[in-house]
Amino acid sequence: MNWESVIRTLATAVIAYLLGSLSPAIIITKLKTGQDIRELGSGNAGFTNVLRSVGVAPAVITIICDYAKGILAVLIGWWIFSEMTITNDVSRLEYVKYGGYLAGVFVIIGHSFPIFYGFKGGKGVVTANALMIVVDIRVFLLIIATFLIVVLVTRLISLGSIAGAIMFPVYTCLITYFCDYLPLLGTPDEIRFRFVLISTACAFVIGLMIIIRHHENIKRLLTGEEKKIKPKSKKKTETV
């Protein structure tokens, strides 16, 4: 057993999970209103509920912080795996990518089930997007395009998020196979086909987690009860 690999893998998973467990939605809402975002609106500790229940500015801060923790977790995973001693035929590029995906999975788990907040957190959509930015910007751009098209047409953020989660493994498979694997065949920088398989599998797990976390939204979408996006507006004070 390669104990260095085990220790680095565990360190990546634990650090990413703890980072994910820091919930900007809960912290910012508490500072702004003194309330728990999980007791407001939909009860979800995420950007959309903060937008609807608290306001635009807190929502913007929330999404920035969620992106930041996701990006930081993946960068840490990259660094930890880049320092690993390679003992087989896996290229260092593959090692680094795997470290990023591992960190991405656990930062999303931490976001969804935060140890600091009773294991009740958000749905991981924004944090997953942060993972995509660092791991593969090409996949991120395709996901964002999918999300925006669905949201602009339907005004349903949940549907856009679910569509992005469904397409994440599909886009990952297509990009890694046609843009990474095939062009590098027979070159010194050749990436093995297992990289395509493992990357797609990681994307599938992340996408599945996001879809599962949206189970209540899916129920409301099927019954036509899902609310369309509408920022919270301040009530006008009537003058007598």
LINRA-V782914 format. One record per backbone hydrogen bond with DSSP energy under -0.5 kcal/mol. CO is the residue of the C=O (numbers start at 1). NH is the residue of the N-H. E is the energy in kcal/mol with one decimal. If there is no record, write none. Layout:
CO_NH_E + CO_NH_E
This chain:
1_3_-1.1 + 2_6_-1.8 + 3_7_-2.8 + 4_8_-2.5 + 5_9_-2.4 + 6_10_-2.5 + 7_11_-2.6 + 8_12_-2.3 + 9_13_-2.3 + 10_14_-2.7 + 11_15_-2.5 + 12_16_-2.3 + 13_17_-2.2 + 14_18_-2.5 + 15_19_-2.2 + 16_20_-2.5 + 17_21_-1.6 + 19_22_-1.3 + 21_23_-0.7 + 22_24_-0.8 + 23_27_-2.4 + 24_28_-3.2 + 25_29_-1.8 + 26_30_-2.0 + 27_31_-2.2 + 28_32_-2.4 + 29_33_-3.0 + 29_34_-0.8 + 29_35_-0.8 + 30_34_-1.2 + 35_37_-0.6 + 36_39_-2.7 + 37_40_-1.4 + 40_43_-2.4 + 44_46_-1.7 + 46_50_-2.0 + 47_51_-2.6 + 48_52_-2.3 + 49_53_-2.8 + 50_54_-2.6 + 50_55_-2.3 + 51_232_-1.6 + 55_59_-1.4 + 56_60_-2.5 + 57_61_-2.3 + 58_62_-2.2 + 59_63_-2.5 + 60_64_-2.1 + 61_65_-2.3 + 62_66_-2.4 + 63_67_-2.2 + 64_68_-2.4 + 65_69_-2.4 + 66_70_-1.7 + 67_71_-2.6 + 68_72_-2.7 + 69_73_-2.1 + 70_74_-2.0 + 71_75_-2.4 + 72_76_-2.3 + 73_77_-2.3 + 74_78_-2.6 + 75_79_-2.5 + 76_80_-2.7 + 77_81_-2.2 + 78_82_-2.2 + 79_83_-1.1 + 81_84_-1.2 + 85_87_-0.6 + 91_95_-2.1 + 92_96_-2.6 + 93_97_-2.3 + 94_98_-2.7 + 95_99_-2.2 + 96_100_-1.9 + 97_101_-2.4 + 98_102_-2.7 + 99_103_-2.2 + 100_104_-2.3 + 101_105_-2.6 + 102_106_-2.0 + 103_107_-2.4 + 104_108_-1.6 + 105_109_-1.9 + 106_110_-2.3 + 107_111_-2.0 + 108_112_-2.4 + 109_113_-2.9 + 111_122_-1.7 + 112_121_-2.1 + 114_117_-1.0 + 114_119_-2.8 + 115_118_-0.6 + 117_120_-1.2 + 119_121_-0.5 + 121_45_-0.8 + 124_128_-2.1 + 125_129_-2.0 + 126_130_-1.9 + 127_131_-1.8 + 128_132_-2.0 + 129_133_-2.1 + 130_134_-1.5 + 131_135_-2.8 + 132_136_-2.3 + 136_140_-2.0 + 137_141_-2.2 + 138_142_-1.6 + 139_143_-2.5 + 140_144_-2.9 + 141_145_-2.1 + 142_146_-2.2 + 143_147_-2.9 + 144_148_-2.9 + 145_149_-2.2 + 146_150_-2.2 + 147_151_-2.7 + 148_152_-2.9 + 149_153_-1.9 + 150_154_-2.6 + 151_155_-3.3 + 155_157_-0.6 + 155_229_-2.4 + 156_160_-1.9 + 157_161_-2.5 + 158_162_-2.4 + 159_163_-2.5 + 160_164_-2.1 + 161_165_-2.2 + 162_166_-2.3 + 163_167_-2.1 + 164_168_-1.3 + 165_169_-0.6 + 166_170_-0.6 + 167_171_-3.2 + 168_172_-2.4 + 169_173_-2.4 + 170_174_-2.2 + 171_175_-2.8 + 172_176_-2.5 + 173_177_-1.9 + 174_178_-2.4 + 175_179_-2.3 + 175_180_-0.7 + 176_180_-0.5 + 176_181_-2.9 + 177_182_-2.5 + 180_184_-0.8 + 181_184_-0.5 + 182_185_-1.2 + 184_187_-2.0 + 187_190_-1.7 + 192_195_-1.8 + 192_196_-0.6 + 193_197_-1.8 + 194_198_-3.3 + 195_199_-2.5 + 196_200_-2.2 + 197_201_-2.4 + 198_202_-2.6 + 199_203_-2.3 + 200_204_-2.4 + 201_205_-2.3 + 202_206_-2.4 + 203_207_-2.8 + 204_208_-2.7 + 205_209_-2.3 + 206_210_-2.0 + 207_211_-2.3 + 208_212_-2.7 + 209_213_-2.1 + 210_214_-0.7 + 211_214_-0.9 + 212_215_-1.6 + 214_218_-2.6 + 215_219_-1.8 + 216_220_-2.0 + 217_221_-2.7 + 218_222_-2.2 + 219_223_-1.3 + 220_224_-0.7 + 220_225_-2.7 + 220_226_-1.0 + 221_224_-0.6 + 236_238_-0.6
